[in-house]
């Protein structure tokens, strides 16, 4: 049992040393004569026990009800006008004409 714990601590030190080195895992293993795949396996074991998956935290979200029938009118040049219920049709008509004239210039 002690041998297993010592081996785990040794690999924990190796993984910590690799992280501090700034080297890729492959380069670190080459420099130290370590098996890349053994290193990958130990790193996964260590990270799984050191940093268990963080549980998700649900945050309540309030979705406002629809605005009650607003519509968006898009002109051919991409300009859009959002119109809410109760709009003044005369004003909308004048704005549309003004936009059409200015976009054709």
Beta strands, then each sheet from edge to edge (+ up, - down):
strand 1: 71-74
strand 2: 80-83
sheet 1: 1+ 2-
end
